[in-house]
């Protein structure tokens, strides 16, 4: 059978890589893909991004199933379009994707359905936002309401930072329409975890847990990014915590959406903050797999992912059990010079070693130019090492990272540090 994966990042490379391992797969198309998917003989890049043109391609090529990676096409309604044409696609509708595409929608939803989250208020008026910041003090969190490619969140530790973030988003219009409204919420202390599940409309299938590293530099310093690395599993999500998150956050979200007249299908990602007393609260929802969490999660998945996706599209996730590699996976992101503000493109990449059972390199911001692999985005690669402990997985990943070269490469040297601690 043929499958189409929509997207061009590291998440899509990892999903495509996993799908291509199935004996049932004839071709995995990736639209538009990247340099890494271009170099993989089992994958075929398709230079189409328009959803209607992609639907035409699916019909012409007799593609059995489409999987959507990034948030933008989901928010634009690609699932609605495909379903209207009777095409099988896994992902949330435009209406369901509002859980990610509007922070204000998500916060109001959580408040309405009693899902634990931070106190908040929304603003489109800068003066009112500044007054709220002054009244509540710092630390405080400022978020652009709409999609801002993982860069629309400022965790302001001082009042000066908070006021600057309000001005940046509302007065300077830094994120355009996405930042025309902002959400200001209380700062939550604790340890973060990424809790990702698959939903078929009624059944929920949890994936392996993971933990993302958002800050650019070691020791969680520097600006927030789309993610500088991740590891799986996340030790903070114990079996009892797992059950609690399902009970208090995931199930009420799926049921709450249904009560509001929106059936949720696709990946649901709850970004959690677990406080020192062990209480989980929801920082945000994403309506797709996380990036870079997908890379270590897919590296650990042993089940046939094609079969899992078919069950998800057919409303039969309750008949699926997932098998995981017992090892820990640590994924280290190598980012371009200038990331996250102004990543440089066009630097030549070399030294990427061949995949082994202990290490695989996924491409994100890469492109092939006349046979030369070059940087083409902020996060360039995600090197995933596997080992019997976090330390051993780190060793595998970092030994590979040191072999790879491109000018100005940035990466953290402490991915997985909480797991070692």
ChimeraX attribute file (.defattr): number of C-alpha atoms within 10 A of each C-alpha:
attribute: neighborCount
match mode: 1-to-1
recipient: residues
	/A:1	13
	/A:2	17
	/A:3	24
	/A:4	27
	/A:5	26
	/A:6	24
	/A:7	24
	/A:8	24
	/A:9	27
	/A:10	31
	/A:11	26
	/A:12	30
	/A:13	29
	/A:14	26
	/A:15	23
	/A:16	28
	/A:17	21
	/A:18	20
	/A:19	25
	/A:20	24
	/A:21	13
	/A:22	14
	/A:23	10
	/A:24	13
	/A:25	14
	/A:26	13
	/A:27	18
	/A:28	23
	/A:29	23
	/A:30	28
	/A:31	22
	/A:32	19
	/A:33	29
	/A:34	25
	/A:35	25
	/A:36	24
	/A:37	31
	/A:38	19
	/A:39	15
	/A:40	14
	/A:41	9
	/A:42	17
	/A:43	23
	/A:44	19
	/A:45	21
	/A:46	18
	/A:47	11
	/A:48	16
	/A:49	14
	/A:50	11
	/A:51	18
	/A:52	14
	/A:53	11
	/A:54	20
	/A:55	20
	/A:56	13
	/A:57	15
	/A:58	21
	/A:59	13
	/A:60	9
	/A:61	12
	/A:62	12
	/A:63	19
	/A:64	15
	/A:65	19
	/A:66	26
	/A:67	21
	/A:68	26
	/A:69	26
	/A:70	22
	/A:71	20
	/A:72	18
	/A:73	19
	/A:74	25
	/A:75	23
	/A:76	16
	/A:77	18
	/A:78	23
	/A:79	27
	/A:80	18
	/A:81	17
	/A:82	21
	/A:83	14
	/A:84	9
	/A:85	13
	/A:86	10
	/A:87	18
	/A:88	18
	/A:89	26
	/A:90	27
	/A:91	31
	/A:92	30
	/A:93	25
	/A:94	20
	/A:95	18
	/A:96	23
	/A:97	29
	/A:98	20
	/A:99	25
	/A:100	24
	/A:101	25
	/A:102	20
	/A:103	23
	/A:104	24
	/A:105	14
	/A:106	19
	/A:107	24
	/A:108	15
	/A:109	17
	/A:110	21
	/A:111	14
	/A:112	10
	/A:113	16
	/A:114	14
	/A:115	19
	/A:116	16
	/A:117	20
	/A:118	19
	/A:119	12
	/A:120	16
	/A:121	14
	/A:122	21
	/A:123	20
	/A:124	17
	/A:125	14
	/A:126	18
	/A:127	14
	/A:128	12
	/A:129	23
	/A:130	18
	/A:131	12
	/A:132	15
	/A:133	23
	/A:134	13
	/A:135	9
	/A:136	13
	/A:137	15
	/A:138	18
	/A:139	18
	/A:140	20
	/A:141	22
	/A:142	26
	/A:143	24
	/A:144	30
	/A:145	28
	/A:146	24
	/A:147	19
	/A:148	19
	/A:149	13
	/A:150	13
	/A:151	18
	/A:152	22
	/A:153	20
	/A:154	19
	/A:155	20
	/A:156	19
	/A:157	14
	/A:158	12
	/A:159	17
	/A:160	11
	/A:161	18
	/A:162	25
	/A:163	18
	/A:164	14
	/A:165	25
	/A:166	28
	/A:167	17
	/A:168	14
	/A:169	25
	/A:170	24
	/A:171	16
	/A:172	13
	/A:173	14
	/A:174	17
	/A:175	19
	/A:176	14
	/A:177	15
	/A:178	21
	/A:179	24
	/A:180	20
	/A:181	21
	/A:182	28
	/A:183	23
	/A:184	26
	/A:185	22
	/A:186	19
	/A:187	18
	/A:188	20
	/A:189	11
	/A:190	16
	/A:191	15
	/A:192	24
	/A:193	26
	/A:194	25
	/A:195	26
	/A:196	27
	/A:197	21
	/A:198	25
	/A:199	26
	/A:200	24
	/A:201	22
	/A:202	16
	/A:203	17
	/A:204	23
	/A:205	18
	/A:206	18
	/A:207	20
	/A:208	22
	/A:209	22
	/A:210	28
	/A:211	29
	/A:212	24
	/A:213	28
	/A:214	21
	/A:215	18
	/A:216	22
	/A:217	18
	/A:218	15
	/A:219	13
	/A:220	14
	/A:221	10
	/A:222	11
	/A:223	16
	/A:224	20
	/A:225	21
	/A:226	21
	/A:227	21
	/A:228	26
	/A:229	30
	/A:230	31
	/A:231	34
	/A:232	29
	/A:233	25
	/A:234	21
	/A:235	15
	/A:236	18
	/A:237	23
	/A:238	12
	/A:239	10
	/A:240	8
	/A:241	15
	/A:242	15
	/A:243	13
	/A:244	15
	/A:245	21
	/A:246	16
	/A:247	12
	/A:248	15
	/A:249	22
	/A:250	23
	/A:251	16
	/A:252	18
	/A:253	23
	/A:254	21
	/A:255	17
	/A:256	20
	/A:257	19
	/A:258	15
	/A:259	12
	/A:260	10
	/A:261	11
	/A:262	18
	/A:263	19
	/A:264	26
	/A:265	26
	/A:266	27
	/A:267	26
	/A:268	28
	/A:269	22
	/A:270	23
	/A:271	21
	/A:272	24
	/A:273	22
	/A:274	21
	/A:275	14
	/A:276	10
	/A:277	7
	/A:278	13
	/A:279	14
	/A:280	25
	/A:281	22
	/A:282	22
	/A:283	19
	/A:284	18
	/A:285	24
	/A:286	20
	/A:287	29
	/A:288	25
	/A:289	26
	/A:290	27
	/A:291	24
	/A:292	31
	/A:293	28
	/A:294	26
	/A:295	34
	/A:296	33
	/A:297	29
	/A:298	25
	/A:299	27
	/A:300	21
	/A:301	17
	/A:302	13
	/A:303	17
	/A:304	17
	/A:305	19
	/A:306	20
	/A:307	13
	/A:308	19
	/A:309	23
	/A:310	17
	/A:311	16
	/A:312	27
	/A:313	20
	/A:314	13
	/A:315	17
	/A:316	18
	/A:317	21
	/A:318	14
	/A:319	11
	/A:320	14
	/A:321	11
	/A:322	14
	/A:323	13
	/A:324	15
	/A:325	16
	/A:326	14
	/A:327	19
	/A:328	27
	/A:329	35
	/A:330	37
	/A:331	35
	/A:332	32
	/A:333	30
	/A:334	26
	/A:335	28
	/A:336	27
	/A:337	22
	/A:338	14
	/A:339	19
	/A:340	19
	/A:341	11
	/A:342	11
	/A:343	18
	/A:344	18
	/A:345	18
	/A:346	17
	/A:347	19
	/A:348	17
	/A:349	19
	/A:350	13
	/A:351	12
	/A:352	16
	/A:353	13
	/A:354	9
	/A:355	11
	/A:356	10
	/A:357	9
	/A:358	16
	/A:359	23
	/A:360	24
	/A:361	27
	/A:362	27
	/A:363	28
	/A:364	32
	/A:365	26
	/A:366	30
	/A:367	26
	/A:368	17
	/A:369	11
	/A:370	6
	/A:371	9
	/A:372	13
	/A:373	20
	/A:374	20
	/A:375	28
	/A:376	21
	/A:377	22
	/A:378	23
	/A:379	29
	/A:380	28
	/A:381	30
	/A:382	31
	/A:383	26
	/A:384	32
	/A:385	31
	/A:386	30
	/A:387	21
	/A:388	12
	/A:389	16
	/A:390	25
	/A:391	17
	/A:392	18
	/A:393	23
	/A:394	26
	/A:395	16
	/A:396	22
	/A:397	27
	/A:398	23
	/A:399	13
	/A:400	20
	/A:401	24
	/A:402	10
	/A:403	11
	/A:404	18
	/A:405	15
	/A:406	20
	/A:407	13
	/A:408	15
	/A:409	20
	/A:410	19
	/A:411	22
	/A:412	19
	/A:413	15
	/A:414	17
	/A:415	27
	/A:416	26
	/A:417	15
	/A:418	14
	/A:419	17
	/A:420	13
	/A:421	6
